[in-house]
Amino acid sequence: MTVPFDAAPKHPQSDPEDVLKQVGGTWHWALGFALATLIPGILVLVWPDETLHILAIIIGLQLLVVGVFRFVSAFSHSNDGGSRLAGILVAMLALLAGVLVLRHPMQTIGALSLILGVFWLLTGVLTAYTAIADRALVHRGLLFGLGALGTVAGIVVLCFPVDSAVALTRLLGLWLVLLGVFEVVMAFALRSATRHMKSG
């Protein structure tokens, strides 16, 4: 007697969505995401005699890594509303921006600024939307703050164009460090909330 496919027993964590939800909702994953932003920012600031080519490679790789982190993290959101969709859109924007930067690493300062400015602006707005729409989040205030910071970063990069690789390096490095520090705070806030829920 054969067992129907629908009747076959399923392991509770065998479904890819469940695995992504479990991984993306941990504070370790949030900390990894924060370090993926903070470390490139520090490298950009301390790298001696950095060229535009090196800057583009660092930023492009950082965007690709962020895209993977944001895609997994999107599944930790509830199915209600558009919070998961917003998270997936952020991931897609990061991957697209990373590919654009790495595809032409010798591009101009203006092109690199435009790509990053648009990316930070759109992802900042989408992150703030997620914080407002998803009431199940335990750190909505911090997430909204991160979205606002990303939005400001995008506006600054777009509205105050720079004309030298050195100035662009300092500006992008500073914003990456600020965003990374904020994300580290969010990761530890998530750890605290998780421990509080387990103890309660």
C-alpha positions as CSV (number, residue, x, y, z in Angstrom):
1,M,0.0,0.0,0.0
2,T,1.4,3.3,-1.0
3,V,1.2,6.4,1.1
4,P,-0.4,9.5,-0.6
5,F,2.0,12.3,-1.0
6,D,-0.2,14.7,1.1
7,A,-0.5,12.1,3.9
8,A,3.3,11.6,4.2
9,P,4.6,12.8,7.6
10,K,6.4,16.1,7.5
11,H,9.2,17.2,9.8
12,P,8.2,20.5,11.4
13,Q,11.4,22.2,10.1
14,S,11.7,20.4,6.7
15,D,9.8,23.2,4.9
16,P,12.2,25.9,3.6
17,E,9.9,28.7,4.7
18,D,10.0,27.4,8.3
19,V,13.8,27.1,8.2
20,L,14.1,30.7,6.9
21,K,11.6,31.9,9.5
22,Q,13.5,30.3,12.3
23,V,17.0,31.5,11.2
24,G,15.9,35.0,10.2
25,G,14.2,35.6,13.5
26,T,17.2,35.0,15.7
27,W,19.3,37.8,17.2
28,H,22.5,36.0,15.9
29,W,21.2,36.6,12.4
30,A,20.5,40.2,13.2
31,L,24.0,40.6,14.6
32,G,25.5,39.1,11.5
33,F,23.5,41.5,9.3
34,A,24.8,44.4,11.5
35,L,28.4,43.3,11.1
36,A,27.9,42.9,7.3
37,T,27.2,46.7,7.4
38,L,29.6,47.8,10.1
39,I,32.8,46.0,8.9
40,P,32.7,47.3,5.3
41,G,32.1,50.8,6.7
42,I,35.2,50.6,8.9
43,L,37.3,49.2,6.0
44,V,36.2,52.1,3.8
45,L,37.2,54.6,6.5
46,V,40.6,53.2,7.4
47,W,41.7,51.9,4.0
48,P,44.8,54.0,3.1
49,D,44.8,55.6,-0.3
50,E,41.6,53.9,-1.4
51,T,40.7,54.2,-5.0
52,L,37.2,54.4,-6.5
53,H,37.7,50.9,-7.9
54,I,38.3,49.4,-4.5
55,L,35.5,51.4,-3.0
56,A,33.1,50.1,-5.6
57,I,34.1,46.5,-5.0
58,I,33.7,46.8,-1.2
59,I,30.3,48.5,-1.5
60,G,29.1,46.0,-4.2
61,L,30.0,43.0,-2.1
62,Q,28.4,44.6,1.0
63,L,25.2,45.1,-0.9
64,L,25.1,41.5,-2.1
65,V,25.7,40.2,1.4
66,V,23.0,42.5,2.8
67,G,20.6,41.3,0.1
68,V,21.0,37.7,1.4
69,F,20.6,38.7,5.0
70,R,17.5,40.8,4.3
71,F,15.9,38.0,2.2
72,V,16.2,35.5,5.0
73,S,15.1,38.1,7.6
74,A,12.0,38.9,5.6
75,F,10.6,35.5,6.5
76,S,10.7,36.2,10.2
77,H,7.9,38.7,9.7
78,S,4.3,37.7,10.0
79,N,2.2,36.9,7.0
80,D,-0.2,39.7,7.8
81,G,0.1,42.9,5.8
82,G,2.9,43.7,3.4
83,S,5.9,43.5,5.9
84,R,7.3,40.3,4.3
85,L,6.8,41.7,0.8
86,A,8.6,44.9,1.9
87,G,11.5,42.8,3.3
88,I,11.8,40.9,0.0
89,L,11.7,44.1,-2.0
90,V,14.6,45.4,0.2
91,A,16.5,42.3,-0.5
92,M,16.0,42.5,-4.2
93,L,17.0,46.1,-4.3
94,A,20.2,45.3,-2.4
95,L,21.1,42.5,-4.8
96,L,20.3,44.6,-7.8
97,A,22.3,47.6,-6.5
98,G,25.2,45.2,-5.7
99,V,25.2,43.8,-9.2
100,L,25.1,47.2,-10.8
101,V,28.0,48.4,-8.7
102,L,30.2,45.3,-9.3
103,R,29.3,45.1,-13.0
104,H,31.0,48.4,-13.7
105,P,33.5,48.9,-10.9
106,M,35.3,51.7,-12.8
107,Q,32.2,53.8,-13.0
108,T,32.1,57.5,-12.1
109,I,31.7,58.9,-8.6
110,G,28.3,60.3,-9.6
111,A,26.9,56.9,-10.8
112,L,28.1,55.2,-7.5
113,S,26.5,58.0,-5.4
114,L,23.2,57.7,-7.4
115,I,23.0,53.9,-7.0
116,L,23.7,54.1,-3.2
117,G,21.5,57.1,-2.7
118,V,18.5,55.6,-4.4
119,F,19.1,52.3,-2.6
120,W,19.3,53.8,0.9
121,L,16.3,56.1,0.3
122,L,14.0,53.3,-0.9
123,T,15.1,50.7,1.6
124,G,14.8,53.3,4.4
125,V,11.2,54.0,3.5
126,L,10.4,50.3,3.2
127,T,12.0,49.6,6.5
128,A,10.1,52.3,8.2
129,Y,6.9,50.9,6.6
130,T,7.7,47.5,8.0
131,A,8.1,48.9,11.5
132,I,4.7,50.6,11.2
133,A,2.8,47.8,9.5
134,D,4.0,44.8,11.5
135,R,2.7,45.0,15.0
136,A,4.2,41.7,16.0
137,L,7.7,43.1,15.9
138,V,9.2,43.5,19.4
139,H,11.6,46.3,18.4
140,R,9.4,48.4,16.1
141,G,10.8,51.7,17.5
142,L,14.4,50.8,16.7
143,L,13.4,49.4,13.3
144,F,11.6,52.7,12.5
145,G,14.7,54.6,13.6
146,L,16.9,52.5,11.3
147,G,14.5,53.2,8.4
148,A,14.6,56.9,9.2
149,L,18.4,56.9,9.3
150,G,18.6,55.0,6.0
151,T,16.2,57.5,4.4
152,V,18.3,60.5,5.6
153,A,21.5,58.7,4.3
154,G,19.9,58.4,0.9
155,I,18.7,62.0,0.9
156,V,22.2,63.3,1.9
157,V,24.0,61.2,-0.7
158,L,21.6,62.3,-3.5
159,C,21.3,66.0,-2.5
160,F,24.9,66.7,-1.6
161,P,26.9,65.3,-4.5
162,V,30.6,64.9,-4.0
163,D,33.3,65.5,-6.7
164,S,36.2,63.3,-5.4
165,A,36.8,59.7,-4.5
166,V,38.2,60.7,-1.1
167,A,35.0,62.7,-0.1
168,L,32.7,59.9,-1.3
169,T,34.8,57.3,0.6
170,R,34.5,59.3,3.9
171,L,30.7,59.9,3.3
172,L,29.8,56.3,2.5
173,G,32.1,54.9,5.2
174,L,30.5,57.2,7.8
175,W,27.0,56.2,6.9
176,L,27.8,52.5,6.8
177,V,29.3,52.7,10.3
178,L,26.3,54.7,11.7
179,L,23.9,52.2,10.1
180,G,26.0,49.2,11.4
181,V,26.1,50.5,15.0
182,F,22.4,51.1,14.9
183,E,21.9,47.5,13.7
184,V,24.1,46.1,16.4
185,V,21.9,47.9,19.0
186,M,18.9,46.3,17.3
187,A,20.4,42.9,17.5
188,F,21.1,43.1,21.2
189,A,17.7,44.6,21.8
190,L,16.2,41.5,20.0
191,R,18.3,39.2,22.2
192,S,17.1,40.9,25.3
193,A,13.4,40.7,24.1
194,T,13.9,37.0,23.2
195,R,15.3,36.2,26.6
196,H,12.5,38.1,28.3
197,M,9.9,36.2,26.4
198,K,11.5,32.8,27.3
199,S,11.8,33.7,31.0
200,G,8.2,35.0,31.1
